[in-house]
Amino acid sequence: MVDVVAPDGGALRRVASSYLDAADRLQTYAGKLRLLKITPGLFDAGSSLKAQWENRIKEYGTFIEDLRYAVYWTGQNLVTVAQKYENSEKLNQDDAQRVDELIQALSTKFPGVTKLVGGDGLDPTKGAAP
């Protein structure tokens, strides 16, 4: 059995917000990583350790920035999807309202019109009312 998921703009915006918050945290972490310094002291392996650490900081920083970018744009795209979803829902509601108004207007001249368009629960697989 397939579960039916009925998204709404608010839910999509909440998910988008969590992605944007995560992107902000990643930016903070990247900044803190860049501030890390190692001072190994005056021994031979110290300069090698410092060079290795500085290379790792650059690699990790690049990785975190790339991840932040992906997470941020995922959030931004979810905001766009939410807006488009909300707009289409509004259009669908407007269309439904216009169809309802049309049926109401037609029903004054054609009392059985709701049966023809399924207004009283007519099974659409059985065709229109006679």
VOKE-211409 format. One line per field, with one value per residue (C-alpha): residue number from 1; residue in three letters; x, y, z. Coordinates in Angstrom, 3 decimals. Example, Ala and Ser with C-alpha at 12.3 -4.5 7.8 and 13.67 -1.06 7.14 Angstrom:
<recs>
k <- [1,2]
r <- [ala,ser]
east <- [12.300,13.670]
north <- [-4.500,-1.060]
up <- [7.800,7.140]
</recs>
This chain:
<recs>
k <- [1,2,3,4,5,6,7,8,9,10,11,12,13,14,15,16,17,18,19,20,21,22,23,24,25,26,27,28,29,30,31,32,33,34,35,36,37,38,39,40,41,42,43,44,45,46,47,48,49,50,51,52,53,54,55,56,57,58,59,60,61,62,63,64,65,66,67,68,69,70,71,72,73,74,75,76,77,78,79,80,81,82,83,84,85,86,87,88,89,90,91,92,93,94,95,96,97,98,99,100,101,102,103,104,105,106,107,108,109,110,111,112,113,114,115,116,117,118,119,120,121,122,123,124,125,126,127,128,129,130]
r <- [met,val,asp,val,val,ala,pro,asp,gly,gly,ala,leu,arg,arg,val,ala,ser,ser,tyr,leu,asp,ala,ala,asp,arg,leu,gln,thr,tyr,ala,gly,lys,leu,arg,leu,leu,lys,ile,thr,pro,gly,leu,phe,asp,ala,gly,ser,ser,leu,lys,ala,gln,trp,glu,asn,arg,ile,lys,glu,tyr,gly,thr,phe,ile,glu,asp,leu,arg,tyr,ala,val,tyr,trp,thr,gly,gln,asn,leu,val,thr,val,ala,gln,lys,tyr,glu,asn,ser,glu,lys,leu,asn,gln,asp,asp,ala,gln,arg,val,asp,glu,leu,ile,gln,ala,leu,ser,thr,lys,phe,pro,gly,val,thr,lys,leu,val,gly,gly,asp,gly,leu,asp,pro,thr,lys,gly,ala,ala,pro]
east <- [0.000,1.286,1.120,-0.353,1.673,-0.095,2.553,1.751,3.671,4.206,5.770,8.052,9.090,9.896,12.125,13.756,14.364,16.145,18.451,19.191,19.895,22.269,24.051,24.551,26.005,28.352,29.567,30.271,32.166,34.242,35.159,36.188,38.225,40.163,41.055,42.727,46.496,49.130,52.349,54.413,57.491,61.120,61.688,62.315,58.954,57.158,57.398,56.214,53.258,52.384,52.485,50.303,47.803,47.607,46.947,44.193,42.591,42.434,40.957,38.374,37.553,36.950,34.800,32.709,32.269,31.171,28.755,27.445,26.882,24.919,22.828,22.142,20.974,18.847,17.116,16.721,15.253,12.818,11.661,11.032,9.153,7.025,6.147,5.244,3.191,1.318,0.715,-0.613,-2.841,-4.251,-4.838,-6.529,-8.790,-9.622,-10.422,-12.600,-14.442,-15.080,-16.318,-18.594,-19.979,-20.577,-22.414,-24.501,-25.391,-26.248,-28.345,-30.960,-31.686,-30.680,-31.635,-29.955,-26.573,-24.954,-25.763,-24.094,-20.858,-20.845,-22.065,-24.050,-21.389,-22.011,-19.457,-17.452,-16.644,-20.328,-20.809,-23.191,-26.707,-29.389]
north <- [0.000,3.461,6.239,9.460,12.550,15.874,18.593,22.133,25.357,25.775,22.335,22.942,26.293,24.673,22.110,24.911,26.861,23.898,23.659,27.388,27.206,24.294,26.300,29.153,26.740,25.264,28.753,29.380,26.081,26.880,30.249,28.657,26.027,28.751,30.327,27.164,27.468,25.000,26.053,22.878,24.176,23.980,20.398,18.844,17.093,20.260,22.064,18.939,18.613,22.276,21.939,18.822,20.550,23.642,21.459,19.587,22.856,23.957,20.603,20.552,24.189,23.567,20.533,22.449,25.395,23.070,21.323,24.682,25.789,22.619,22.811,26.536,26.136,23.141,25.379,28.207,25.843,24.477,28.047,28.420,25.102,26.168,29.440,27.700,25.126,27.857,29.750,26.646,25.838,29.352,29.015,25.647,27.147,30.041,27.608,25.498,28.620,29.664,26.177,26.187,29.591,28.362,25.262,27.352,29.738,26.839,25.081,27.871,27.078,23.415,21.916,18.548,20.022,18.929,15.317,15.738,17.033,14.754,17.266,14.666,11.971,10.505,7.810,9.231,5.732,5.094,8.107,11.057,10.847,10.102]
up <- [0.000,-0.890,1.668,0.383,1.173,0.985,1.124,1.966,1.552,5.287,5.670,2.698,4.175,7.538,5.821,3.796,6.994,8.585,5.543,5.657,9.399,8.805,6.098,8.582,11.154,8.543,7.680,11.368,11.645,8.567,10.066,13.358,11.516,9.690,13.060,14.343,14.569,15.609,17.281,17.522,19.220,18.191,17.175,13.775,13.347,14.487,11.178,9.341,11.742,11.229,7.424,7.515,9.832,7.629,4.561,6.442,7.517,3.870,2.784,5.566,4.990,1.285,2.076,4.614,2.238,-0.575,1.770,3.017,-0.568,-1.402,1.768,1.287,-2.315,-1.385,1.164,-1.335,-3.927,-1.338,-0.678,-4.417,-4.535,-1.553,-3.254,-6.513,-4.612,-2.748,-5.995,-7.754,-4.784,-4.943,-8.683,-8.156,-5.503,-7.818,-10.644,-8.352,-7.226,-10.842,-11.756,-8.712,-9.665,-13.223,-12.012,-9.635,-12.474,-14.811,-12.183,-12.310,-15.974,-15.908,-12.528,-13.255,-14.182,-10.916,-11.799,-15.191,-13.670,-10.635,-8.083,-6.157,-6.019,-9.475,-10.239,-13.176,-14.454,-15.162,-17.400,-17.177,-15.844,-18.441]
</recs>
